[in-house]
C-alpha cells in the first residue's frame, strides 16, 4: 500500500536554530497537511497545502513556520527559530481531493526535540 | 471554537469483552467522522469512517453516529490485547482540516 514517508524520524536541535522536516506524500495525492502532537496532548492541525499555496492554517502556524513543495515529490515544514515549546511529534499527511469525507494518510512522524 | 471531546481513560476491559468508546463534538455542521487508532509513539491509523446516522460495521468494529445528539461511538467486539492503544475521534471542520479529540486510552487485559 502506498505510504507517506517522513524524514528524519528524530531531530534534536538547539533553541533558536532552524529545522526543516521533510515529507514525501503519496504520489497521486494533491492535498498535503502538517499536524503536530505534543506529548500526551491531542493531534493539532497546523496547515493544509494545495496547488502550491496554503489552503488553511491554524493559530499555531505563525511567522516562524513555513511550508514548501520544492519539487514534484517533497513537502517540507520549516521552523525558522525553534522554541522549547515546538518540541512535539510532527505528522505529515496527504489526501487525494482534500474533501471533508476523505481519508487522511499519515506519515510515521518526526519527533522534534528542542533543547 | 470547534471541539471534540473524549474521555481520556484508561478504559480497561477483559479480553473477549466489548469495548465502548465515545466522542462528542460541538459543530453541528460537521459531516464526516473518523476513528483512528494510535499506538504509543506512532502515527494515527484510520479504523473507521462514518458519515450517516446509524451504525457502520467493519469486522470487529462498529461505528455509531447520532448527529442530533452530536455523538459518535466506536464498539470493539471480542477485544484483544493487541487492541490496547489510544483511540482518537476526528471530525471534519467543514474546511480542509480535521479536529481531533484527546483520545481514549484502551487497555485490554489478558
Interface residues (C-beta under 8 A of the other chain):
Chain A: X31 X33 X41 X42 X43 X44 X45 X48 X50 X55 X56 X58 X89 X91 X98 X100 X101 X103 X104 X106 X107 X108 X109 X111
Chain B: X31 X32 X34 X41 X42 X43 X44 X45 X46 X49 X51 X88 X90 X92 X94 X95 X96 X97 X98 X99 X100 X101 X102 X103
